[in-house]
């Protein structure tokens, strides 16, 4: 697993890229499909972090936003982002029939 360059997350799953735009704006992008990513945005001020899972982009370039989670502290935002990264990673692994994620299907 790659080591995060943020102070709040130790590691994130292989197959993802961490894109740090600044200390308040970070995205974790799924390498196999870069239209799937988790965005952490704290640019609205302290205690006003939002984590947004993006599950695709349509032909007009509009992002499919599942449901932003807003009003989070910095710590809560990074914990939420990490949870979503691992949840999406596990779902993608299962859908791609990767053995690490399909043990209960055998």
Rosetta blueprint (number, residue, H / E / L):
1 X L
2 X E
3 X E
4 X L
5 X L
6 X L
7 X L
8 X L
9 X L
10 X L
11 X E
12 X E
13 X L
14 X L
15 X L
16 X E
17 X E
18 X E
19 X E
20 X E
21 X E
22 X E
23 X L
24 X L
25 X E
26 X E
27 X E
28 X E
29 X E
30 X E
31 X L
32 X L
33 X L
34 X L
35 X L
36 X E
37 X E
38 X E
39 X E
40 X E
41 X E
42 X L
43 X L
44 X L
45 X L
46 X L
47 X L
48 X L
49 X E
50 X E
51 X E
52 X E
53 X E
54 X E
55 X E
56 X E
57 X E
58 X L
59 X L
60 X L
61 X L
62 X L
63 X E
64 X E
65 X E
66 X L
67 X L
68 X L
69 X E
70 X E
71 X E
72 X E
73 X L
74 X H
75 X H
76 X H
77 X H
78 X H
79 X H
80 X H
81 X H
82 X H
83 X H
84 X H
85 X H
86 X H
87 X H
88 X H
89 X H
90 X H
91 X H
92 X H
93 X H
94 X H
95 X H
96 X L
97 X L
98 X L
99 X H
100 X H
101 X H
102 X L
103 X H
104 X H
105 X H
106 X L
